[in-house]
Amino acid sequence: MTGLPIGELLNRIFDGETLDRQMARDVLGRLMDGQLSQVQASALLAALRMRGETVEEITGFAEAMRARAIRIPVNVDGPLVDTCGTGGTGVDTINISTTAMFVAAAGGARLAKHGNVGVTRKSGSANVLAELGADLDASPERLAESVAVTGMAFIFARRFHPAMGFVAPIRADLQARTIFNNLGPLTNPAGADRQLMGVYDPRLTETLAAVLRGLGLKRALVVHGDVIDDFTVTGPSKVTELAEDGSLTTYVVTPEEVGLGRHPLASFAGGDPATNARHLRAVLAGEAGPGMRDVTLFNAGAALYLAERADTLAEGVALATEALDSGAALAKLEEYLDFSRRPAA
């Protein structure tokens, strides 16, 4: 069906037909290249949402978006982890994955975190890092250097996916979730080969883990934690794990199983970027409450597990705890901010 007129393509989707991977890659490429009118693009996104996208379709869509991204020439010897999630939960917590990034980097993981401004919450990862004074407009080469020097970099999605410029007003007009809510975490411009991916719906863990496998990732944890797109300390988290042999395993893990306490959602509630920047510093300085501390350690431990710094999630959490309590995580934040603010040579 590749290259079919959009009207015929839409009719087939309306009739319940699914797209193969190549077709999905082609049609999303046409959309992102501005070859569809806004009405046609809206109809396509709505039809896919109503039917539900398949693993093959999402994989093809992600390949189309990756092909149009500005690449970041990261060259590391060993695992490179992304901790980008889908967002979309509408729950204002602290910036969990961003705070955990500094703890994981202090524990020896290398990370290229992909992220954006908040959409359904007051403070996304880009918002809180900007509040802390990080440079979000760094060049691809500077970000690659950041990984080499500090062990981490933040990739501002808006800057590295210029083809999304055509899509943004359509998404805004629809005011509903579309496939693009899931594509951001699947399209890391630095080519991270490990992924800790939080999702807003527990039904997505198996599907998106299969997509990550199709995209060639070596290991991944796709997680939904109660009402958040992270490992939670409010109760059990549902996880689908992609192992290096390509197998997928779905299981449930509780905070107690990894040596952490159970805490209410309110204990790690967040707010606007200024509030969340204060919380981030407090967590890394060891001055935050137990809920903020434990939810950060859970997610940092998961990143360390994916980075092969630990053999189990529980061991990852123990390593994260050491990195936090030793002051190394706070020092990592200062090292990263100092590098980010320093003019490129």
VOSEBA-665743 format. One record per residue (C-alpha): residue number from 1; residue in one letter; x, y, z. Coordinates in Angstrom, 3 decimals. Layout:
BEGIN
+-----+--------+----------+----------+----------+
| num | residu |       xx |       yy |       zz |
+-----+--------+----------+----------+----------+
| NUM |      A |        X |        Y |        Z |
...
+-----+--------+----------+----------+----------+
//
This chain:
BEGIN
+-----+--------+----------+----------+----------+
| num | residu |       xx |       yy |       zz |
+-----+--------+----------+----------+----------+
|   1 |      M |    0.000 |    0.000 |    0.000 |
|   2 |      T |    3.047 |    2.313 |    0.118 |
|   3 |      G |    2.529 |    5.489 |   -1.904 |
|   4 |      L |   -1.258 |    5.148 |   -2.061 |
|   5 |      P |   -3.277 |    8.366 |   -2.263 |
|   6 |      I |   -4.085 |    9.498 |    1.251 |
|   7 |      G |   -7.838 |    9.154 |    0.660 |
|   8 |      E |   -7.511 |    5.471 |   -0.192 |
|   9 |      L |   -5.144 |    4.946 |    2.714 |
|  10 |      L |   -7.600 |    6.548 |    5.136 |
|  11 |      N |  -10.465 |    4.435 |    3.822 |
|  12 |      R |   -8.451 |    1.280 |    4.436 |
|  13 |      I |   -7.658 |    2.363 |    7.993 |
|  14 |      F |  -11.317 |    3.270 |    8.582 |
|  15 |      D |  -12.192 |   -0.257 |    7.425 |
|  16 |      G |   -9.935 |   -1.738 |   10.098 |
|  17 |      E |   -6.896 |   -2.641 |    7.986 |
|  18 |      T |   -3.497 |   -2.385 |    9.647 |
|  19 |      L |   -0.311 |   -1.002 |    8.103 |
|  20 |      D |    2.891 |   -2.952 |    7.769 |
|  21 |      R |    6.114 |   -1.407 |    9.068 |
|  22 |      Q |    7.214 |    0.069 |    5.728 |
|  23 |      M |    3.786 |    1.570 |    5.079 |
|  24 |      A |    3.657 |    3.120 |    8.504 |
|  25 |      R |    7.122 |    4.595 |    7.981 |
|  26 |      D |    6.042 |    6.016 |    4.628 |
|  27 |      V |    2.763 |    7.571 |    5.744 |
|  28 |      L |    4.185 |    9.210 |    8.857 |
|  29 |      G |    7.071 |   10.505 |    6.783 |
|  30 |      R |    4.596 |   12.108 |    4.411 |
|  31 |      L |    2.769 |   13.674 |    7.340 |
|  32 |      M |    5.959 |   15.055 |    8.913 |
|  33 |      D |    7.197 |   16.367 |    5.562 |
|  34 |      G |    4.026 |   18.431 |    5.181 |
|  35 |      Q |    2.603 |   16.406 |    2.289 |
|  36 |      L |   -0.778 |   15.973 |    4.026 |
|  37 |      S |   -3.226 |   18.755 |    4.692 |
|  38 |      Q |   -4.097 |   19.458 |    8.311 |
|  39 |      V |   -7.511 |   17.872 |    7.780 |
|  40 |      Q |   -5.960 |   14.716 |    6.291 |
|  41 |      A |   -3.353 |   14.522 |    9.044 |
|  42 |      S |   -5.989 |   14.977 |   11.752 |
|  43 |      A |   -8.145 |   12.259 |   10.210 |
|  44 |      L |   -5.181 |    9.876 |   10.061 |
|  45 |      L |   -4.191 |   10.447 |   13.685 |
|  46 |      A |   -7.785 |   10.164 |   14.900 |
|  47 |      A |   -8.432 |    6.981 |   12.915 |
|  48 |      L |   -5.299 |    5.326 |   14.283 |
|  49 |      R |   -6.177 |    6.366 |   17.826 |
|  50 |      M |   -9.713 |    4.960 |   17.535 |
|  51 |      R |   -8.534 |    1.632 |   16.114 |
|  52 |      G |   -5.397 |    1.386 |   18.222 |
|  53 |      E |   -1.896 |    1.241 |   16.757 |
|  54 |      T |   -0.094 |   -2.083 |   16.289 |
|  55 |      V |    3.512 |   -2.883 |   17.180 |
|  56 |      E |    4.458 |   -2.843 |   13.483 |
|  57 |      E |    2.793 |    0.525 |   12.962 |
|  58 |      I |    4.407 |    2.183 |   15.967 |
|  59 |      T |    7.802 |    0.766 |   14.965 |
|  60 |      G |    7.461 |    2.170 |   11.446 |
|  61 |      F |    6.286 |    5.530 |   12.770 |
|  62 |      A |    9.278 |    5.708 |   15.116 |
|  63 |      E |   11.651 |    4.887 |   12.257 |
|  64 |      A |   10.181 |    7.746 |   10.205 |
|  65 |      M |   10.652 |   10.178 |   13.072 |
|  66 |      R |   14.182 |    8.934 |   13.801 |
|  67 |      A |   15.138 |    9.401 |   10.158 |
|  68 |      R |   14.187 |   13.095 |   10.389 |
|  69 |      A |   15.887 |   13.821 |   13.717 |
|  70 |      I |   19.127 |   15.762 |   14.079 |
|  71 |      R |   21.665 |   13.165 |   15.179 |
|  72 |      I |   23.917 |   13.539 |   18.215 |
|  73 |      P |   27.325 |   11.886 |   17.664 |
|  74 |      V |   27.681 |   10.203 |   21.057 |
|  75 |      N |   30.490 |    7.656 |   21.122 |
|  76 |      V |   30.667 |    5.671 |   24.338 |
|  77 |      D |   32.182 |    2.333 |   25.196 |
|  78 |      G |   29.314 |    0.536 |   26.896 |
|  79 |      P |   25.616 |    1.087 |   27.561 |
|  80 |      L |   23.914 |    4.433 |   26.934 |
|  81 |      V |   20.615 |    4.863 |   28.800 |
|  82 |      D |   17.611 |    7.087 |   28.091 |
|  83 |      T |   15.034 |    7.668 |   30.834 |
|  84 |      C |   12.407 |    9.449 |   28.728 |
|  85 |      G |    8.773 |    8.552 |   29.411 |
|  86 |      T |    5.520 |    9.339 |   27.668 |
|  87 |      G |    4.168 |   11.780 |   30.224 |
|  88 |      G |    0.465 |   12.333 |   29.831 |
|  89 |      T |   -0.561 |   11.281 |   33.330 |
|  90 |      G |   -1.715 |   14.748 |   34.343 |
|  91 |      V |   -0.226 |   14.252 |   37.815 |
|  92 |      D |    2.071 |   16.976 |   39.167 |
|  93 |      T |    4.937 |   15.186 |   40.890 |
|  94 |      I |    8.556 |   16.160 |   41.307 |
|  95 |      N |   10.603 |   15.605 |   38.141 |
|  96 |      I |   11.337 |   11.997 |   39.021 |
|  97 |      S |   13.287 |   10.764 |   35.997 |
|  98 |      T |   15.293 |   14.003 |   35.786 |
|  99 |      T |   16.300 |   13.859 |   39.451 |
| 100 |      A |   17.085 |   10.159 |   39.092 |
| 101 |      M |   19.315 |   10.936 |   36.096 |
| 102 |      F |   21.854 |   12.701 |   38.329 |
| 103 |      V |   21.845 |    9.876 |   40.865 |
| 104 |      A |   22.305 |    7.240 |   38.152 |
| 105 |      A |   25.129 |    9.209 |   36.523 |
| 106 |      A |   26.819 |    9.511 |   39.917 |
| 107 |      G |   26.519 |    5.730 |   40.216 |
| 108 |      G |   28.392 |    5.191 |   36.961 |
| 109 |      A |   25.645 |    5.034 |   34.325 |
| 110 |      R |   25.955 |    7.015 |   31.116 |
| 111 |      L |   22.759 |    8.719 |   30.078 |
| 112 |      A |   21.381 |   10.685 |   27.139 |
| 113 |      K |   17.999 |   11.778 |   28.457 |
| 114 |      H |   15.488 |   12.871 |   25.839 |
| 115 |      G |   12.758 |   15.202 |   27.100 |
| 116 |      N |   10.554 |   18.222 |   26.587 |
| 117 |      V |    8.534 |   20.899 |   28.325 |
| 118 |      G |    5.500 |   19.862 |   30.334 |
| 119 |      V |    2.215 |   19.394 |   28.486 |
| 120 |      T |   -0.168 |   17.793 |   30.981 |
| 121 |      R |    1.864 |   18.934 |   33.997 |
| 122 |      K |    3.370 |   22.222 |   35.160 |
| 123 |      S |    7.007 |   21.168 |   34.965 |
| 124 |      G |    8.534 |   18.886 |   32.352 |
| 125 |      S |   12.198 |   17.910 |   32.343 |
| 126 |      A |   13.130 |   20.836 |   30.082 |
| 127 |      N |   11.317 |   23.276 |   32.359 |
| 128 |      V |   13.111 |   22.210 |   35.526 |
| 129 |      L |   16.551 |   22.052 |   33.893 |
| 130 |      A |   16.073 |   25.527 |   32.427 |
| 131 |      E |   15.116 |   26.745 |   35.902 |
| 132 |      L |   18.368 |   25.264 |   37.221 |
| 133 |      G |   20.303 |   27.159 |   34.562 |
| 134 |      A |   21.151 |   24.410 |   32.066 |
| 135 |      D |   21.700 |   25.340 |   28.422 |
| 136 |      L |   18.919 |   23.669 |   26.425 |
| 137 |      D |   20.208 |   24.952 |   23.077 |
| 138 |      A |   23.535 |   23.123 |   23.046 |
| 139 |      S |   24.763 |   21.777 |   19.711 |
| 140 |      P |   24.819 |   18.050 |   18.929 |
| 141 |      E |   28.597 |   18.039 |   19.315 |
| 142 |      R |   28.406 |   19.801 |   22.675 |
| 143 |      L |   25.873 |   17.264 |   23.957 |
| 144 |      A |   28.100 |   14.398 |   22.839 |
| 145 |      E |   30.943 |   16.060 |   24.740 |
| 146 |      S |   28.696 |   16.384 |   27.799 |
| 147 |      V |   28.169 |   12.617 |   27.848 |
| 148 |      A |   31.910 |   12.036 |   27.480 |
| 149 |      V |   32.868 |   14.517 |   30.214 |
| 150 |      T |   30.020 |   14.348 |   32.752 |
| 151 |      G |   28.458 |   10.986 |   31.888 |
| 152 |      M |   25.155 |   12.565 |   30.908 |
| 153 |      A |   23.336 |   14.983 |   28.633 |
| 154 |      F |   19.820 |   16.336 |   28.285 |
| 155 |      I |   18.421 |   16.347 |   24.745 |
| 156 |      F |   15.682 |   18.955 |   24.284 |
| 157 |      A |   13.285 |   17.173 |   21.932 |
| 158 |      R |   11.933 |   20.362 |   20.385 |
| 159 |      R |   15.393 |   21.294 |   19.122 |
| 160 |      F |   16.246 |   17.917 |   17.601 |
| 161 |      H |   13.003 |   17.069 |   15.816 |
| 162 |      P |   12.452 |   19.979 |   13.400 |
| 163 |      A |    9.950 |   17.977 |   11.326 |
| 164 |      M |    7.595 |   18.108 |   14.307 |
| 165 |      G |    6.954 |   21.746 |   13.436 |
| 166 |      F |    4.225 |   20.705 |   10.986 |
| 167 |      V |    2.671 |   18.305 |   13.476 |
| 168 |      A |    2.559 |   20.577 |   16.542 |
| 169 |      P |   -0.459 |   22.715 |   15.534 |
| 170 |      I |   -2.418 |   19.606 |   14.540 |
| 171 |      R |   -1.809 |   18.021 |   17.929 |
| 172 |      A |   -2.799 |   21.265 |   19.626 |
| 173 |      D |   -6.049 |   21.470 |   17.646 |
| 174 |      L |   -6.982 |   17.848 |   18.379 |
| 175 |      Q |   -6.510 |   18.327 |   22.137 |
| 176 |      A |   -6.322 |   14.542 |   22.533 |
| 177 |      R |   -3.624 |   11.912 |   22.822 |
| 178 |      T |   -2.231 |   10.663 |   19.522 |
| 179 |      I |    0.545 |    8.299 |   18.494 |
| 180 |      F |    2.994 |   11.179 |   18.997 |
| 181 |      N |    2.561 |   10.884 |   22.762 |
| 182 |      N |    4.351 |    7.545 |   22.523 |
| 183 |      L |    6.867 |    8.372 |   19.794 |
| 184 |      G |    9.024 |   10.842 |   21.738 |
| 185 |      P |   10.595 |    8.217 |   24.011 |
| 186 |      L |   11.160 |    5.936 |   20.994 |
| 187 |      T |   13.206 |    8.450 |   18.996 |
| 188 |      N |   16.337 |    9.322 |   20.982 |
| 189 |      P |   18.665 |   11.306 |   18.662 |
| 190 |      A |   21.775 |    9.993 |   20.430 |
| 191 |      G |   20.948 |    6.369 |   19.675 |
| 192 |      A |   20.673 |    5.209 |   23.300 |
| 193 |      D |   20.633 |    1.402 |   23.384 |
| 194 |      R |   19.018 |    1.046 |   26.823 |
| 195 |      Q |   15.696 |    2.588 |   27.821 |
| 196 |      L |   13.805 |    3.178 |   31.039 |
| 197 |      M |   10.441 |    4.186 |   29.593 |
| 198 |      G |    7.513 |    5.165 |   31.747 |
| 199 |      V |    4.050 |    4.988 |   30.167 |
| 200 |      Y |    0.742 |    6.600 |   31.116 |
| 201 |      D |   -1.324 |    3.425 |   30.612 |
| 202 |      P |   -0.440 |   -0.034 |   31.998 |
| 203 |      R |   -1.840 |   -1.648 |   28.839 |
| 204 |      L |    1.051 |   -0.159 |   26.851 |
| 205 |      T |    3.971 |   -1.862 |   28.578 |
| 206 |      E |    4.059 |   -5.013 |   26.428 |
| 207 |      T |    3.354 |   -3.182 |   23.168 |
| 208 |      L |    6.034 |   -0.540 |   23.607 |
| 209 |      A |    8.602 |   -3.032 |   24.878 |
| 210 |      A |    8.035 |   -4.989 |   21.652 |
| 211 |      V |    8.501 |   -1.772 |   19.666 |
| 212 |      L |   11.791 |   -1.062 |   21.435 |
| 213 |      R |   12.920 |   -4.573 |   20.534 |
| 214 |      G |   12.005 |   -3.936 |   16.896 |
| 215 |      L |   13.995 |   -0.705 |   16.946 |
| 216 |      G |   17.103 |   -2.602 |   18.015 |
| 217 |      L |   17.444 |   -1.651 |   21.668 |
| 218 |      K |   19.452 |   -4.118 |   23.713 |
| 219 |      R |   17.628 |   -3.782 |   27.032 |
| 220 |      A |   14.606 |   -1.877 |   28.315 |
| 221 |      L |   12.194 |   -1.529 |   31.194 |
| 222 |      V |    8.754 |   -0.200 |   30.233 |
| 223 |      V |    6.894 |    0.701 |   33.398 |
| 224 |      H |    3.620 |    2.075 |   34.703 |
| 225 |      G |    3.493 |    2.885 |   38.393 |
| 226 |      D |   -0.021 |    3.283 |   39.736 |
| 227 |      V |   -0.931 |    6.716 |   38.292 |
| 228 |      I |    2.532 |    7.844 |   37.141 |
| 229 |      D |    4.840 |    7.002 |   34.240 |
| 230 |      D |    7.700 |    5.962 |   36.535 |
| 231 |      F |    8.425 |    3.296 |   39.114 |
| 232 |      T |    6.229 |    4.265 |   42.047 |
| 233 |      V |    6.478 |    3.966 |   45.808 |
| 234 |      T |    2.705 |    4.210 |   46.317 |
| 235 |      G |    2.226 |    0.509 |   45.548 |
| 236 |      P |    3.061 |   -2.017 |   42.812 |
| 237 |      S |    4.534 |   -1.044 |   39.434 |
| 238 |      K |    3.817 |   -3.048 |   36.290 |
| 239 |      V |    6.940 |   -3.659 |   34.195 |
| 240 |      T |    7.699 |   -5.301 |   30.869 |
| 241 |      E |   11.405 |   -6.034 |   30.592 |
| 242 |      L |   13.282 |   -6.472 |   27.315 |
| 243 |      A |   16.300 |   -8.688 |   27.914 |
| 244 |      E |   19.434 |   -8.778 |   25.790 |
| 245 |      D |   18.344 |  -12.087 |   24.222 |
| 246 |      G |   15.204 |  -10.366 |   22.883 |
| 247 |      S |   12.791 |  -11.963 |   25.333 |
| 248 |      L |    9.999 |   -9.953 |   26.959 |
| 249 |      T |    8.891 |  -10.596 |   30.547 |
| 250 |      T |    6.062 |   -8.808 |   32.341 |
| 251 |      Y |    5.986 |   -8.667 |   36.123 |
| 252 |      V |    4.956 |   -6.547 |   39.083 |
| 253 |      V |    7.432 |   -5.070 |   41.554 |
| 254 |      T |    6.790 |   -3.299 |   44.842 |
| 255 |      P |    9.015 |   -0.772 |   46.625 |
| 256 |      E |    9.484 |   -3.201 |   49.510 |
| 257 |      E |   11.035 |   -5.772 |   47.144 |
| 258 |      V |   13.895 |   -3.379 |   46.351 |
| 259 |      G |   14.430 |   -2.206 |   49.925 |
| 260 |      L |   12.334 |    0.963 |   49.853 |
| 261 |      G |    9.344 |    2.183 |   51.817 |
| 262 |      R |    5.790 |    2.765 |   50.664 |
| 263 |      H |    4.612 |    6.392 |   50.577 |
| 264 |      P |    1.497 |    8.311 |   49.471 |
| 265 |      L |    1.435 |   10.203 |   46.183 |
| 266 |      A |    1.290 |   13.494 |   48.077 |
| 267 |      S |    4.730 |   12.778 |   49.551 |
| 268 |      F |    6.400 |   13.427 |   46.203 |
| 269 |      A |    3.983 |   15.996 |   44.792 |
| 270 |      G |    5.485 |   18.749 |   42.690 |
| 271 |      G |    4.515 |   22.087 |   41.238 |
| 272 |      D |    5.870 |   24.689 |   38.867 |
| 273 |      P |    9.472 |   24.636 |   37.567 |
| 274 |      A |   10.811 |   26.785 |   40.414 |
| 275 |      T |    9.222 |   24.506 |   43.011 |
| 276 |      N |   10.494 |   21.374 |   41.297 |
| 277 |      A |   13.999 |   22.796 |   40.959 |
| 278 |      R |   14.056 |   23.298 |   44.741 |
| 279 |      H |   12.787 |   19.750 |   45.259 |
| 280 |      L |   15.437 |   18.348 |   42.907 |
| 281 |      R |   18.225 |   20.062 |   44.810 |
| 282 |      A |   16.731 |   18.986 |   48.131 |
| 283 |      V |   16.615 |   15.333 |   47.066 |
| 284 |      L |   20.219 |   15.368 |   45.856 |
| 285 |      A |   21.360 |   17.173 |   49.012 |
| 286 |      G |   19.674 |   14.571 |   51.215 |
| 287 |      E |   17.240 |   17.157 |   52.577 |
| 288 |      A |   13.960 |   15.933 |   51.025 |
| 289 |      G |   11.281 |   13.813 |   52.645 |
| 290 |      P |   11.310 |   10.005 |   52.414 |
| 291 |      G |    8.731 |    9.846 |   49.603 |
| 292 |      M |   10.782 |   12.047 |   47.270 |
| 293 |      R |   13.972 |   10.246 |   48.227 |
| 294 |      D |   12.611 |    6.735 |   47.704 |
| 295 |      V |   10.842 |    7.372 |   44.387 |
| 296 |      T |   14.075 |    8.902 |   43.072 |
| 297 |      L |   16.155 |    5.955 |   44.284 |
| 298 |      F |   13.771 |    3.437 |   42.699 |
| 299 |      N |   14.095 |    5.023 |   39.268 |
| 300 |      A |   17.812 |    5.715 |   39.545 |
| 301 |      G |   18.306 |    2.090 |   40.565 |
| 302 |      A |   16.404 |    0.936 |   37.485 |
| 303 |      A |   18.673 |    3.048 |   35.255 |
| 304 |      L |   21.759 |    1.584 |   36.929 |
| 305 |      Y |   20.372 |   -1.921 |   36.401 |
| 306 |      L |   19.892 |   -1.212 |   32.684 |
| 307 |      A |   23.381 |    0.286 |   32.499 |
| 308 |      E |   24.760 |   -3.018 |   33.816 |
| 309 |      R |   26.118 |   -1.394 |   36.962 |
| 310 |      A |   23.928 |   -3.773 |   38.983 |
| 311 |      D |   22.643 |   -7.309 |   38.457 |
| 312 |      T |   19.173 |   -6.720 |   39.931 |
| 313 |      L |   16.810 |   -3.831 |   40.568 |
| 314 |      A |   17.446 |   -4.145 |   44.305 |
| 315 |      E |   21.211 |   -3.927 |   43.754 |
| 316 |      G |   20.650 |   -0.906 |   41.526 |
| 317 |      V |   18.685 |    0.803 |   44.292 |
| 318 |      A |   21.464 |    0.028 |   46.783 |
| 319 |      L |   24.038 |    1.575 |   44.426 |
| 320 |      A |   21.799 |    4.609 |   43.900 |
| 321 |      T |   21.479 |    4.998 |   47.674 |
| 322 |      E |   25.260 |    5.013 |   48.020 |
| 323 |      A |   25.598 |    7.630 |   45.259 |
| 324 |      L |   23.022 |    9.855 |   46.942 |
| 325 |      D |   24.210 |    9.485 |   50.534 |
| 326 |      S |   27.875 |   10.030 |   49.627 |
| 327 |      G |   27.141 |   13.427 |   48.075 |
| 328 |      A |   28.180 |   12.196 |   44.626 |
| 329 |      A |   24.734 |   12.859 |   43.108 |
| 330 |      L |   24.694 |   16.503 |   44.217 |
| 331 |      A |   28.254 |   16.885 |   42.939 |
| 332 |      K |   27.123 |   15.401 |   39.609 |
| 333 |      L |   24.402 |   18.054 |   39.311 |
| 334 |      E |   26.958 |   20.828 |   39.866 |
| 335 |      E |   29.392 |   19.223 |   37.415 |
| 336 |      Y |   26.678 |   18.983 |   34.760 |
| 337 |      L |   25.464 |   22.561 |   35.257 |
| 338 |      D |   29.025 |   23.907 |   35.221 |
| 339 |      F |   29.724 |   22.111 |   31.944 |
| 340 |      S |   26.397 |   23.173 |   30.448 |
| 341 |      R |   26.971 |   26.862 |   31.227 |
| 342 |      R |   30.598 |   26.899 |   30.089 |
| 343 |      P |   31.139 |   28.211 |   26.538 |
| 344 |      A |   32.181 |   25.548 |   24.051 |
| 345 |      A |   35.872 |   25.549 |   23.207 |
+-----+--------+----------+----------+----------+
//
